[in-house]
Amino acid sequence: MGNKPIVVLVVEPEKKPYLQVLDGSLESMQKVVDGYIEVVYPFDDEVALICNEESKITGKSLNRALYNEEGTMIDVIAGTFFLCCAPAVSENFLSLPEELIHKYAEFFNDVEFFVNIDGKVLVQALDNQPHSYLGVNYQLHEHDDSTDIEFLVHSEDVGLVTIDWHTVEDGSDESKRIEQVAKEWAGNLAIGRVNAVLGALKEGNLSQEAKNLFEVFKSEFLDNGDMYDGCIPYNSSMVEGYQKSSFDELVGAGLIQIRNSEGFAYELTSAEREKLAVANNKSVSEIVNEARERSEAIGSNEYFKESDEWFTYYVNVRTGEKKFELDEGDVEVSAPRKDDFSRSEVLE
């Protein structure tokens, strides 16, 4: 089965489905189902349903029913189970793809309760948690011309914590399906959190040099946002001495990406930017705006001397403004700053 981290969809009795990251080991799977695992393949998709093989004989709570194409109940899964991807070409269980996450989160969304009447098991679906999806809670705040969707997650320390807002204007196509919009956003937020956990696990498997290089990228993002055409870092001298294999490690781990641009080579992935922003209690846009403000302040009073065949004058290093004399507070510098670099400088 391998020990590569995987994203799975967990379904507990009387709860809505949620995402969880497992380390891929047999022990991690047994822990979810609380016992020995049993693998069944009840769907047309390459999806495995993994449950406790002794759940019914040990009296675990009935969880969800399985149905045939005619809608007739054919079995009931007892106890907690989870879904993962099980391609025929792979020997290992893999992460459930995003489209299948949403598909089976909807499939098992309704909480089901079971009663035994005269030896016949009857099922009743109760949507007792209408404002939760994939582990993200949401509340609707209706106004005269719009609806705000507030997304929350549960913190053991302080209870529910708001993590995002989304406004839907009345009259828009989205306004006709507010609940579906809320579920889509909640699902994206949940998947983003799981991907951040996977990124941390991947980071732990890096070589020491790659870890050090990754710290350079993160520091540069906090200092400069996505300035200089979005490249991080923009100053090639910061990454001198690092082997190309370290860059390849970070790319392979999904922590940085190669930028498709003539002048710049690498940048943090959007998921890592989001993760870093959350860790600093800011949004990505706040980090970018703060970096831009700092950048605009740097060099605003710095001028270098330039001469042509007629005149000698001072040129502002940021704006290119020219004047013949420096004013009070202006600073003369020896040469213009050069912030960009070519891709070859990093890759050589």
Secondary structure, 3 states (H helix, E strand, C coil): CCCCCEEEEEECCCCCCEEEEECCCHHHHHHHHCCCEEEECCCCCCEEEEEECCCCCCCCCEEEEEECCCCCEEEEEECCEEEEECCCCCCCCECCCHHHHHHHHHHCCCEEEEEEECCEEEEEEECCCCCEEECEEEEEEECCCEEEEEEEEEECCCEEEEEEEEEEECCCCHHHHHHHHHHHHHHHHHHHHHHHHHHHHHHHCCCHHHHHHHHHHHHHHHHHCCCCCCCCCCCHHHHCCCCHHHHHHHHHCCCEEECCCCCCCEEECHHHHHHHHHHCCCCHHHHHHHHHHHHHHCCCCEEEEEECCCCEEEEECCCCCEECCCCCCCEEECCCCCCCCCHHHHHC
